[in-house]
Amino acid sequence: MIVPERFKLVFMSFLAVFICYIDRVNISVAIIPMQEQFGWTESQVGLILGSFYFGYMFSMTLGGYLADKYGGKIVLAYGVFLWSIFTIITPAFAYSGFWLLIFIRILMGLGEGITFPSWHSLYARWIPFNERTRAIAITNSGISVGTVFGFLVAAKIIDVYSWELVFYSFGMLGIIWVFYWQKSITTLPESHPKILKDELDLIQKEAPAKSVADSIPFLQLILNGPFMAIVVATFCNNWALFTFLSYLPKFVNSPVSMGGLGVDLGSNLFILMILLPSTVSVLSLIAGGYLADMFIKQGIKTIIVRKTANTIGFYGAASCLYLVSFQDSISYIVLLLCLTNLSSGIGAGGFGVNHAELGPKYTGSLVGISGSLGMIAAIISPIVAGFTLENTNSWDLIFKICCGILVFGGTFYLFFASSEKQFN
């Protein structure tokens, strides 16, 4: 059986997202023994977790522009290599001082920030329109797979060995990935030496973008309502997403007296609480992508599919997170976290795949700029959560802040989103 080259691209991009997230979330588990060892306050922990996104925010825009201009293959390869090196040397910087750890986390963010705009730029040139939503959903499922792998494997490595080994071992995976990526992927399908004529004809007929971009209409982007709908949705989604990426292990591990669940890092219950919601997230993301493509193929207007999926994702997740604050039972909390991820998965056909419809050849730039602006939430949310915990010991307040922001983001997108081309 011959596997189409575009499927190989999706698989390798999925692995890039997977590695991106295991290297991003490992510190969310490692921070627990690190905080105890180095004596950091909750506010300092929030700064460490949020500092990563300072670098991430700036390189997303640059990464999108470079990917559209010079090709997503080389840009993504450089990014993975650099952040993997920074991951490996993180323990050395942690032992050298608090601010040096902040510095290496910012550098890691700079490396990882190019990830999503790079593969989005590649997909605009490789993936036929009727396959795009599910291809993006499958690739984005690397977020959940990487998160659960990062949380569970990091917890086990720390329990058996040390927190330092987490960074050494995870970083090496990225170095290995770069080797295989360089051998198997090209920026444009017509440049691939092994692609079959039938596949190339299909891609050239149906892929949104046919060339690299010559320039970027930055002012037009910022003043455009449909694009700003994506930006606002990205910001609000990121607030909830990165609050949980940063603090879910700590919430599960924190004592019941402080509003946490009091579950030990090395226990089977900890594994279950991380594994179940993440498994639901992976399955629902892929299913949500397939459903969106199916409805569009059946003739339902693209914008109706985008807005419906997005509304279910944002309002559903907000409702479930709001109910978490009223629960005392671990079983009910796990169920609500699963339903939160189910809603988000259905939302896979919403704002996250809307970029290529607004400006096909600028897809990388659109993803990069919206992602950079959305990363402001990723910077602020862990810091806000850290200060909230330090001053109120209230996990409930953290959940309710996420709910309000999700409702706002879903509503803004509902009113201003479009699937019509905005940039030629």
Phi, psi and omega in degrees: 000128180269123179272123179304145183295329179292330176292323177295322177298316179298317180296314180293325177291321173304315179297324178297316178294319177303309181294321177305317185277328176293325178284338180278318187268350183302327181288340177294332174269314182297335182297337182293305174290330179295318178299318179294320182290318186262353175073034180284149174279170178298324178295320177295321176300316178300321178293320178298313182292325181278336185297327178310321189278349171298311178293318182302318183299317185285324185278345179296314179296313179297318180298319178297316179297313182295323180294317178292328185276314188245350178114134183290336183299305185289324181295315180293322179299313178299317182298312181297318180298313183295312183292332178293319176298316180296326177296314183298324183267004180303314180302321179298321180287325178298319180287341181275346177143157183302313185286332174290326174296318175303317182299313182291330176292324176295318178297321177299318178299320177301319179292316185283339185298338182277353190300300187292315177297330181292310182284331172298319178297318177297318183295326178298339181254347186245330192256122176301151186305316184288353178250357193293315184297315181288327176297317178293321179296316178299316180295317179294338177296343173299336176298309182289317179297316178294322180296311182292320176298313181299314180297309188287314182291322176298317179299318181291318179298317179296319181295322185265323186241266183200162178290332180298321183297333177303312183289321180297312186288318180295320181298326181293332179299322179294322179298318179295318181300318182302319181301310182288325178299314182296330182279333194245351189239145170234157181292317180246142183299324182291347179271352184281126185289341186250001184288138179278155184299319181299318179292318180296320178298317179298314181296313183294334179280324192241346179292141185300318185248141182249355186207176172278162183269142180271327183207172182234120181279074190299311182296322177298322180298311185293330182268000184270125184299309179300323178292320179293334174297320176294317181300311181296317179297320178297315179301310185291321176297318181295326180301311180289315183301310187278340168298316182284322177301322183280324193241356181300312178300323181290321177297316180294323186274336185297148180300149178300326181297339179258008179093359177275194183255349174066034182261129183291142183301324184271003187275159175294329180294321176299315179301315182297318183292332177274321188289314185298306179300324181290323177297316176301320181298315181299310183296318183287327176298311181295315179297319179297320177295316179296319180297316180299314178298320182296315181295320178295318180297329180280357173107359176289136182304137183303318184293328177294317177298314182298312184290321179295311180299316182295319180296316177300316182298311185284310182291322179296314179296319180297318181296316181293317180295325178298321182288337180302321185293347181260002187258142173252338184276130177298323181299316180292323179295317177298318179299316180292323176294324176295317180292327175300313180290329175297315178298314180298323179295318176299328178287003181299336180272013183263233189300330187291345179240015186275344189298313186293339177285329181282325181198088188308309185282352176256017187305313180301318180293319179298316178296318182295314182290314178296322178293321179297314178293322178293334181291346174302322178294321180294329177287313187285320190298316177295326179293315177299318179296319179297314179293324178297314179295319183293325186260339182233345187054031186248107171287328180303318181296323178298316178298317184290326175298316178300319181300311182299320181291322177297318179298317179299314182297318179295321180291317180299315180296320181302323184275327192245352184290156177210156174247007179278146180296129181253335187228122181269000000 
